[in-house]
Amino acid sequence: MTDTAVNTAPAMTVSDEVAISIQGMNKWYGQFHVLRDIDLTVYRGERIVICGPSGSGKSTMIRCINALEEHQEGKITVDGTVLSSDLKNIDKIRSEVGMCFQHFNLFPHLTILENCTLAPIWVRKIPKKEAIETAMHFLEKVKIPDQANKYPGQLSGGQQQRVAIARSLCMRPKIMLFDEPTSALDPEMIKEVLDTMIQLAEEGMTMLCVTHEMGFAQAVANRVIFMDQGQIVEQNEPKAFFNNPQSERTKLFLSQILGH
Amino acid sequence: MEFQPFVRTRMLDAKPAPVTSVGPAGWIRRNLFDGPLNAAMTLVMAFVIFLLLSHLLPWVFLSVWHAESLAECREIIDQRYGTGHSGACWAVIHERFFQLVYGFYPPELYWRPNLTFILMLGALAPILFTQLPRKMMVFSALFPFLGAWLLWGGSVWQPVLVLAGFGIGFAAWTALAKVNGILAIAAGLILPVLWWVFAMEPVVNGLHAVIPLGLEPVDSTQFGGFMVSVVIGVTAITLSLPLGIMLALGRQTDLFIVRTVSIGFIEFIRGVPLITLLFVASTLLNYFMPPGTNFDLIVRVIIMATLFSAAYIAEVIRGGLAALPKGQYEAADSLGLDYWQAQRLIIMPQALKIAIPGIVSTFIGLFKDTTLVSIIGILDPIGLSNAIRADSAWQGIYWELFAFIGFVFFIFCFSMSRYSMYLERKLNTGHR
């Protein structure tokens, strides 16, 4: 880990417009209090990296934003829509928020192209021809247009994750959530996925990313959030976060992941 | 330690593998004579197979195809092959062939079940082979009504107005969908049933009086033989798959009442023997029907067989659903697909693929279980074999009839098994 990455952060703008606002969110699994009084406001164009030890609730938090997990208390507003238990409301938010998973979760029975066109055709009701054009555009962007007619099982992990990113982008989301996108990848393939994500950040996408790639955090994030025991322990801009952590817990965590 | 320095000056040509490792000789060596124990077992089994075939083959092939009775058969065998020989009397199959296929269906109307069978193959083709044009599915959807009309005959208005019932349900649903979702579904389900049970009969009679188009009616009691097995088997198989899918989804849903009803239904049906359900169909079911309705026995049996196999299908599909990674649901959800879209496009195609062997096993079991209807007096092939034996000419003939019935069932069941293997291979895109 070098400090030079900090200075290479591209000049990306953050607007004053609120993309996501989370107020007083609490979540329990049975009696277990997993998320405690989460307050977070994400502005349009922000690149937020969320880190923390396993079990700290970071994945659960971003999964609450598109209602893959339900929260019991608090108010989540995504792109002006208040998240409620109404299914139509949830589907509307989900179609505006893209998500990439640790294990890619591509649909193995469909080709790469079909993976990318399925949701635009069925959710956005876009004509098939147009959906294919959009899909090819984004597949080119993630640099795998030549694999369009293969099945996910024939691709490497890194390629699969890039397809997953393209699949989300085909829905033209306003916000992207990444849930440990590189944790299941071989070291050689992490870079190609991170490059794709950096490219996305440079284009101004609002991103929330749960990751342990601190180099990525230093390169593109405008804010780093550290979570522990279901709470936001510290948040700061990357430079200050890495060079001058305030809480003892953060210092311990950073010394452990950066210590080798 | 010393070694000789070595440089190869001439590359070696490829030599053929030794005869003992490839080809038939190699195969025999590897599979049959791989060590003394295997060699001994091979020899013992070869002797057992020889014994079986030396008795079976003469019985099957040194046999009689033309005779009027079992006694005549035995006379011919004694004359032709000597008194010690025991040969099959296939004459019973030859003489009663049409009965075994059609039961007591009027012989001058055999073209109707024949035509129905051919049309059935046409209706099944686009369902079984996805490379055929999708428009053929329209015929597949209409075939049940056409086929039932061809088999049972009667006024042409009967199937048309049964179809109209679906139209009524759909119209009621679309009309009320904007007012209230639950009301629309209720109306879409209840109105057609009311139409079929109460209103349809007089309308059919009225229309038939004005335009008397129709086929000569054939009563269910005249149905029999393999025809009845295929009618019950194919209908119950096609109906039980969608019902089984709904039950499997019902068992997984968060909706408490739907889940409870699904679990209760599945556990009840699986806890009761099929014979019991068939007896319920033949005797008790009429008590629960509105007075005056006369429900056809074969239709009642089809309903019971469908419910029975649907419960098993539901459990097989639940296994397929459980085998799917949770991530597939999450990916579908995160793309904004609603519940039914996710089920139809993502979950079911994969869950059904995993469940194919189990589903086909259930279907094969169901098809073979159709022979149980002989117990409630329907003359399926087994029922007919009893009826044929009741004739004094064929008294005491068992093996030939059962062998023939078994052979025909084997052809059907083996085809299903082969089809399922074809389907599994075709759908294998996972490359895992």
Interface residues (C-beta under 8 A of the other chain):
Chain A: N66 A67 L68 L87 D91 K92 R94 S95 V97 G98 M99 F101 H103 N105 L106 F107 P108 H109 L118 A119 W122 V123 Y151 G153 Q154 R167 S168 M171
Chain B: P325 G327 Q328 E330 A331 A332 D333 S334 L335 G336 L337 D338 Y339 Q341 L345 I346 P349 Q350 K353 L427 T429 G430 H431 R432
